[in-house]
Amino acid sequence: GTRMATMFFSVDDGSLPGSPEEQAKILAFWHEYNLDKYYDLIKPFTFRTTFVPLSTDDILLLQRRFRDAPFTEEDIPKFMAICDRLEQAIQETKSEEGAFVRLSTRSPKDAVDKLATTKSIIEQEVARIAAAHPDRCTAVQVNEGGDSISRGTLPWDQVGEDEANLYYIAVKMAFFRAMKVDDVKQAMQLLMNSSRTISDFRRIMALPSSFGPLPINLVVREFISFPVHCEFRGFVHDRRLTALTQYYTDCYFEEVHHHPETFSDRIRAFFESMVQPLALPFEHYIIDFAVAPDRVWIVEINPFGESTGCGLFNWKEDKDLLENGPFQMRVVTTTSAPKARLSVWKPILPDAMKDTPTEAPPPQSNKDKDKCIIS
């Protein structure tokens, strides 16, 4: 079982390594970590969730819709029935902020830069962070109303890494907010622009007939926003929390760097009192947490192994630590070329930041230099 968890898919086009039977075993292993498998156990500690089951015919229909393939007359009512079920789930499940829609396999987070709304959300987030740090954000100026920006006094080529890091955090927060939907139309836009969604459909449909179809759901969750510095990834081996890493490893967060124990103490206490006693169906897993002022949330659970990102750890170099402890938390302690990282998103940055120069890709960081370890 563990060996299958350590295999990567080669590219995100729906292909997996090995024979069809080996691919089916990998998918079946991943399937055991789908949210519907353990949601009832973590329900008091996670976001309100509704599952919308998809049949094989539903998936084929959605694949055609996402490819813009023509529908037959019989297809239209079937597609509308899927939309009606999804719309009902969204309206019944969403918070005051909205809903988050994903497949039971993965989220469509790779689609956010393709949405028409993302650019304005980035501008709002940059304005918000600039208003919070007026002494440090001089390349942009917050306009009246507080949700838009214009060029500031400092030319972009003179922006320091500290200021650029604040803007980069704003972009990350915008990408998080861009996944919020209010209705089925917005949800479909997100799903059809996601190569992760399209690939997962393709993998499911490519299973050998002898193996049978794996059930798959559209998952609707209430959208609860929290600052991006408040999300962490935990490593659990033999049901013990052995390590924590900040989730967004390309961002420097002052709050996390200077007060890591504030977060690790709360997560460890929550894990030991609330998560460890649960009869979760796995002994080894990766668990994502969100730390709010009044509580700790469980975001989701993933397989323990190389198919899951390990943040500031390394699956090979840190194997013994991740499996046996002693407990360690790793956080980023210095900015890592945020101006260069911002330039990647130049096409969707606000016009006030359009004079961003094209820069070289960010250098490989020296992990011993830019991370902080607490035990």
N, C-alpha and C positions, 0 to 999 in steps of 0.2 A: 504493500500500500504506500509506504513512504517514498519508494523509488519513483512511483508515478508522479508524486507531487513535485519532484525536483526537475521535471522535464519542461522545457520552454516550448511554446509554439514558435515556429520559425519566423513567420511574418504574419501581420494581422490581416490576412486575406482569407481566413477560415481554415488554413492548412495546419496540420499537426504532424509531428515526426512519427515514423513507424508504420507498421501495416495497419489496414483498416481495423483489425481486431484490437491492436495495441492502442490506436487512437480512441476507439470506443471505451476502452478501460480507463484511459486518462479522463475522458469526458465524464464517465460514470463516477470517478473519484471526485472530480471537481463538483459534480452535481450534489454530492453529499453535503457540501458546504453552502448550498443555495439557501437564501434567507428563509424560505418556507419550511425548511427542514428543522430549524431551531427557533423560529420566531415566537412560538407560544411560550418557550422557556425564558426568553429574554424580554417578553412583552412589557413588564413593568419598568424596564430600564432602557427602552429604545423608543423610536418614533412610531406613532400610530401608523399602521400599515394594512393595506388591503391587497389581495392577490386576484389577478384576472387571468384565469387559465387560458392557454392558447392550444388549440388542436393543431395537428399537422396541416390540415386545410387552412386554418387561420394563418399559420406561418407562411405557407405558399402564397397566400393572398397578399400578406404584408410585403413579402419579397417582391412581388410583381408591382405593388404600389410604390415601393421605394425605388424601383428601377424605372418608374414611369411607363411600365408596360401597359398596353391597352387592356381595359376591363371588358368582360362580356356582360350581357344584360343580367345574367345570374350572379355575377361577382358583386355588383353594386350593393344589393341589399345585404349580402354577407359581410362586406366591408363595413357598411353602416352599422351592422349589429355589433361588430368588434368595437367600433367607435362609441356606440351607445353604452356598452359595458364599461369601457374605459372612462368615459365622461362621468358616468354614475359613480364609479370608484373615486375619481378625483374630487367630485363635489362632496361625497360622504367623508372623505379622509383628510382633505386639506386643512391646514391651520389658517389662522388669520392672514399669514404671509402668502400661503399657496401650497403647492404640492411638488413632490419630486417623483419623477417616473423613470423606471429603469427595467431591464430584464432581470429575471431571477439569477442570471449568470453574471452580468456586469452592468455598470452604469454607462450612459452615453456621454461621459464627461469630455470625450474627444471632439464633441460637436460644437462646443460653446463658441469657438472662434469663427464659426461659419454662420452664426445667427445674426440677423439684421439688428437685433436689439443690443448686442453685446457692446458695441462702441459707445453708446450713450450710457450704459451701466458703468463702463470703465471711467468715463468722464465724471460721473457722479461720485465714484469711489475715490478718484484722484482729488476731486474738490473736497471731499470729506476729510481725507488724510492731510491735505494742505491746510485746511482750516484748523485742524487739530495741532499742526506744527508750523505756524506761520513764520517762525524764526529760522526754520530749517528748509522750507520749501519756497525758494525764490525764483525758480524757473517758470512757475505758473502762478497765476493770480486767480483767486476765487471770485466769481462774478456775483452780483447781487442775486439773492435767492438761494445761493449756497450749493447748487447742484450742477454748475457748469464752470468752465475755466477759460482764461485767455492767457496769452504769453506774459510771463513775469519779467523781472528786471535782469535776470541772469541768462545769458545765452546758453543754449543747451550744451554746446561743446565744453562749457566750463562747469557743468553740473558735477558735483562730487559723488562718490560712491554712496555716502550716507543718504543724501537726498534721493538718488536714483533707487536705493533700496526701498525707501518709503513708497515711491511710485510703483515699484514692482510688487510690493505687498498689496497695493490698491488694485493692481491688475488681477492678482490671485483671488482677492475677495470678489472682484467683479465676475470672474469666471465661475466662482461658487454661486453667486446670486443669479447668474444667467441660466442656471439649471432649474430655477423655480418656474413652475407653470401654473396657470389658472384654469386651463380647459384642455380638451382633447386636441384641438387644433395646434396649440403650442407644444403639447406632448409629442404629437406626430412629427412636427418640425424637428424637434430634438432627436428623436429616434431615427428618422430617415437620413439625417446628416451625420450619423455616427457609424464609423467603420467597425467599431466594436460590436454594435448591435447587428449589423449586416453580417459580420464574420461569425457571430455566435449562431445566428439563424442557419448560416451555411454549414457550420459544423454539425448542428443537430440534424439537419436534413441529410447529411452525408453519411450518417451512421449505417452500418450494415443492417440489412433487413432482419437477419438472424438475431441481432442484438435488440431490436425493437426501439421505438422512439422514446427519448427521455422527455418527461413532462417539463414544460417551460411556462413561466408565468410572466405577464406584465406586473410589475410591482409598483404600487402607488403608496408613497409615504408622505406624512405631513412634513412640510418644509419648516425647519427651525434654523434660523441663521445664527451663527456664532463667529467670532473673529477667527481667521485662519490660523492664528498662532495657538489656538486652543485645541487643535486636533493632534492626537498622538497615536502611534502604532505600538502595540504590545506583543511580546513573544511569550507564548505559553507552551511549556514542555512538561510532560507528566503532570499536567494540571497546575503547574507552578508558574507564576509570572517571573520570567528570568531577565527580561530587558524591556526598555522603552526607548523609542526614538521620536523626535518631532516628525510630523507627517510631511510637511513641506520642507524638504531638505535643501532647497535652493534659495530659501529666504533666511535672512537674519532677523530674529525677533528679540528686541532688548528685554522684554518681559521674561522670556523663556531663558535667555542667556544668564541674566542676573539673578533669577529666582527659580531655578529648575525644580528645587525641592517643593516649592508651592504646588506644582503640578504633580510631581511624582508621588508625593505623600498622599494627596487626595486620590489619585488613581490606584495606588497600592492598597489603601484602606478600603476603597470601593470594591476592588477586585477580591480581596480576602473576605470581606463581609457579605458581598452580594453575588459575585460571579462564581467564585470557587465552590460554594455549596450547590450550585445548579447542576442538574444531571445532564450536562451537555454531552452529546453523542461522540465527542472526540477528546482524546487525551492531549494531543498536540495541536495548536492552532495559532493563527495570528488574529489579534482582536484590535479594532480601532475604537478609540475613545474620543469624546468631545467633552471638554471641561467647561461647564457653565458656572456662573456665580453661585447658583443654588443647588447644583446637582452635577453628577457625571453621567453622560449618556454612553450607551454602547451603540456605535454606528453600524458595524457589521463584523463578521468573522470570515476568515479566509484560510486556506490550507497552509500548514507549516512547511515551507519548502521554497525552492527557487522559482516556482511559478508565481510567487507573491513577492512584491518588492520588500526589501529589508531596510530601507531608509539609510541611516548612517552606519549600519552594520554591514558585514560582508558574509554571505552564506558560507564561503569556504574558510576564510581567515578566522571568523568568529563562531564557527560551528560548535566548539566545545562550550563556549560561554552561553550561547543561545539555548543550548540543550541542558546545561548543568548549572548555570550561574557562576559566581554569585551575582545578584541583581546589579544591573548597570543601566544608566540612562545616558543617552548621547544627544546633545543639542549643538546647533551651529553657533559659533562664537565670533564670527567675522563675516562681513559682506563678501560675496563671491561674484564679482563682475556683473552687478545688476544692470548697468547701462547696456552691456552687450546682450544680456538676456532680454531687456526691453526691446532692443532693436529687432529681435525675432518677430515681435508682434506689431511692428511699425504700421502695417496696412490698417490695423483696427484701433490704433491709438487715437486719442482726440486730436483735432486739428492743431490745438495749441502746442502739441508735442510732436508735430509732423516734421520739425527740423531735426529730428533725431538722426545723427550720422550713422551710416552703416559701419559696424565695428566687427572685429574678428570674433569668432565663437568664444564663449567663456573658456578659460583654461581649466584643465583638470585640477581640481582642488587637492591640496595636501590634507588628507583627512586628519592627521595628527595636529595640523596647524589650526584647522577651522572648526573643530568640534570640541565640545566640553564633555568630560565623562564624570558622572557622579555615581557612587556606589552606595 
